[in-house]
Amino acid sequence: MTHRTISVAAAFLFSGVVDAHTFGAPGAGFAEGLAHPYMGVDHLLVMMAVGIWAVQAGGRAVWLIPAMFMAMMAIGAGLAYLGLNLPYVETAILFSVVGLGLMVATSANLSRGPGVLLVALFALFHGHAHGLEMPEAGAPLAYAAGFLLATLSLHLAGLGLGYAGRGLTMALKFGGVAMAATGVYWLTSLQA
């Protein structure tokens, strides 16, 4: 394990609660939607972990899990755009950091149904957070297309890491534990 890996993990563990969902999106369009998922470490971690865990799950899950995430994220965004609120969105997003971190750390062998449903639930809340900004966007559909394309790129990066990490299982386990610990830290900071 390199010093760089340890430094990155420590930065995540000791950073404050990441909340990329409060800046609003007045006048936003495709470019702002495309940039948005890259602006919050919580989004980066979860969306890449979806790809990593999909590789760990194997088989059809490699495409099914990211596809389900994308579909449910779009539904969550649509619900928010229509004014239908979900409770505890930020808390659920932080739980997704913990949950997906643990799934990667343990290479969780959930049967396709429960694993896909869990990822779908996490995606619904991530989409809702993005969708809350759509009514303020100058071009809401372009904004949504941007954040969905960014999500796809992060899933693809996670798939790449998952395939590259097949021979580095301890590194993936460490990364998953660090991600889960970061989520726990953020949850306790949120409650404070």
C-alpha positions as CSV (number, residue, x, y, z in Angstrom):
1,M,0.0,0.0,0.0
2,T,1.4,3.4,-1.0
3,H,1.7,6.5,1.1
4,R,-0.6,8.2,-1.5
5,T,-3.4,5.6,-0.9
6,I,-3.1,6.2,2.8
7,S,-3.1,9.9,2.4
8,V,-6.2,9.9,0.2
9,A,-8.0,7.6,2.6
10,A,-7.1,9.9,5.6
11,A,-8.3,12.9,3.7
12,F,-11.7,11.3,3.2
13,L,-11.8,10.1,6.8
14,F,-11.1,13.5,8.3
15,S,-12.9,15.8,5.9
16,G,-16.2,17.5,6.9
17,V,-19.6,16.4,5.7
18,V,-19.7,16.6,2.0
19,D,-22.9,18.2,0.8
20,A,-22.9,19.1,-2.9
21,H,-26.7,19.5,-2.9
22,T,-27.2,22.9,-1.4
23,F,-25.7,25.3,-4.0
24,G,-28.7,25.4,-6.2
25,A,-28.6,25.6,-9.9
26,P,-30.1,28.9,-11.1
27,G,-29.8,29.1,-14.9
28,A,-27.9,25.8,-15.1
29,G,-27.8,23.6,-18.1
30,F,-25.9,20.6,-19.5
31,A,-22.4,21.8,-18.4
32,E,-23.5,22.4,-14.8
33,G,-25.3,19.1,-14.6
34,L,-22.3,17.3,-16.0
35,A,-20.0,19.0,-13.4
36,H,-22.3,18.5,-10.4
37,P,-21.6,14.8,-9.6
38,Y,-17.8,15.6,-9.6
39,M,-18.3,18.3,-7.0
40,G,-19.2,16.1,-4.1
41,V,-17.0,13.3,-2.7
42,D,-20.1,11.4,-1.6
43,H,-21.3,11.2,-5.2
44,L,-17.8,10.3,-6.5
45,L,-17.4,7.5,-3.9
46,V,-20.9,6.0,-4.4
47,M,-21.0,6.1,-8.1
48,M,-17.5,4.6,-8.5
49,A,-18.3,2.0,-5.8
50,V,-21.4,0.9,-7.8
51,G,-19.1,0.0,-10.7
52,I,-16.5,-1.7,-8.5
53,W,-19.2,-3.8,-6.7
54,A,-20.8,-4.6,-10.0
55,V,-17.5,-6.2,-11.2
56,Q,-17.2,-8.1,-7.9
57,A,-20.8,-9.4,-8.3
58,G,-20.0,-10.5,-11.8
59,G,-22.1,-11.9,-14.6
60,R,-25.1,-9.8,-15.7
61,A,-24.6,-7.6,-12.6
62,V,-21.7,-5.8,-14.4
63,W,-24.2,-4.0,-16.5
64,L,-27.5,-4.5,-14.5
65,I,-26.3,-2.7,-11.3
66,P,-25.1,0.5,-13.0
67,A,-28.1,0.5,-15.3
68,M,-30.5,0.2,-12.3
69,F,-28.6,3.0,-10.6
70,M,-29.0,5.2,-13.6
71,A,-32.7,4.4,-14.0
72,M,-33.6,4.9,-10.4
73,M,-31.5,8.1,-10.2
74,A,-33.6,9.5,-13.1
75,I,-36.8,8.5,-11.3
76,G,-35.6,10.2,-8.1
77,A,-34.7,13.3,-10.0
78,G,-38.1,13.3,-11.6
79,L,-39.9,13.0,-8.2
80,A,-38.0,15.9,-6.9
81,Y,-38.6,18.0,-10.0
82,L,-42.4,17.3,-9.6
83,G,-42.2,18.5,-6.0
84,L,-42.5,15.1,-4.3
85,N,-40.2,15.1,-1.4
86,L,-38.4,12.1,0.1
87,P,-37.5,12.2,3.8
88,Y,-33.9,12.2,5.1
89,V,-32.3,12.6,1.6
90,E,-28.8,13.6,2.9
91,T,-28.9,10.9,5.6
92,A,-29.8,8.3,3.0
93,I,-27.0,9.4,0.8
94,L,-24.5,9.1,3.6
95,F,-25.9,5.6,4.4
96,S,-25.2,4.8,0.7
97,V,-21.6,5.7,1.3
98,V,-21.4,3.3,4.2
99,G,-23.4,0.6,2.6
100,L,-21.6,0.5,-0.7
101,G,-18.2,0.8,1.1
102,L,-19.1,-2.3,3.0
103,M,-20.3,-4.1,-0.1
104,V,-17.0,-3.4,-1.8
105,A,-14.9,-4.2,1.3
106,T,-16.6,-7.6,1.7
107,S,-17.2,-8.3,-2.0
108,A,-20.7,-8.8,-0.8
109,N,-22.2,-11.8,-2.5
110,L,-25.8,-10.7,-2.4
111,S,-28.1,-12.4,-4.8
112,R,-28.9,-10.2,-7.7
113,G,-32.4,-9.2,-6.4
114,P,-31.4,-7.8,-2.9
115,G,-28.2,-6.2,-4.2
116,V,-29.9,-4.5,-7.1
117,L,-32.8,-3.3,-4.9
118,L,-30.4,-1.8,-2.4
119,V,-28.4,0.0,-5.1
120,A,-31.8,1.2,-6.6
121,L,-32.8,2.6,-3.2
122,F,-29.5,4.4,-2.8
123,A,-29.9,5.8,-6.4
124,L,-33.4,7.1,-5.7
125,F,-32.0,9.4,-3.0
126,H,-29.0,10.5,-5.1
127,G,-31.3,11.3,-7.9
128,H,-33.7,13.2,-5.7
129,A,-30.8,15.3,-4.4
130,H,-29.9,16.2,-8.0
131,G,-33.5,16.7,-8.9
132,L,-34.1,19.3,-6.2
133,E,-32.0,21.7,-8.2
134,M,-33.7,21.1,-11.6
135,P,-36.6,23.6,-11.0
136,E,-34.0,26.3,-10.7
137,A,-32.1,25.2,-13.8
138,G,-32.4,27.2,-17.0
139,A,-32.6,24.0,-19.0
140,P,-33.8,21.2,-16.6
141,L,-33.7,18.4,-19.1
142,A,-30.2,19.4,-20.2
143,Y,-29.1,19.6,-16.6
144,A,-30.5,16.1,-16.0
145,A,-28.8,14.7,-19.1
146,G,-25.5,16.2,-17.8
147,F,-25.7,14.6,-14.3
148,L,-26.8,11.3,-15.8
149,L,-23.8,11.3,-18.3
150,A,-21.5,12.2,-15.4
151,T,-22.9,9.4,-13.4
152,L,-22.3,7.0,-16.3
153,S,-18.7,8.1,-16.6
154,L,-18.2,7.5,-12.8
155,H,-19.8,4.0,-13.1
156,L,-17.4,3.3,-16.0
157,A,-14.5,4.5,-13.9
158,G,-15.6,2.2,-11.1
159,L,-15.9,-0.7,-13.5
160,G,-12.4,0.0,-14.7
161,L,-11.2,0.0,-11.1
162,G,-13.0,-3.1,-10.4
163,Y,-11.4,-5.0,-13.3
164,A,-8.0,-3.5,-12.5
165,G,-8.4,-4.4,-8.9
166,R,-9.1,-8.1,-9.4
167,G,-5.5,-8.9,-8.5
168,L,-5.5,-6.3,-5.7
169,T,-8.3,-7.5,-3.5
170,M,-6.7,-6.1,-0.3
171,A,-6.5,-2.6,-1.9
172,L,-10.2,-2.9,-2.8
173,K,-11.1,-4.1,0.7
174,F,-9.1,-1.2,2.3
175,G,-10.8,1.2,-0.1
176,G,-14.2,-0.1,0.8
177,V,-13.5,0.1,4.6
178,A,-12.1,3.6,4.2
179,M,-15.3,4.6,2.3
180,A,-17.6,3.0,4.9
181,A,-15.6,4.7,7.7
182,T,-15.9,8.0,5.9
183,G,-19.6,7.6,5.6
184,V,-19.9,6.8,9.3
185,Y,-17.8,9.9,10.1
186,W,-20.1,12.1,7.9
187,L,-23.2,10.6,9.5
188,T,-21.9,11.4,13.0
189,S,-21.0,14.9,11.8
190,L,-24.5,15.4,10.3
191,Q,-26.1,14.4,13.7
192,A,-23.8,16.9,15.7
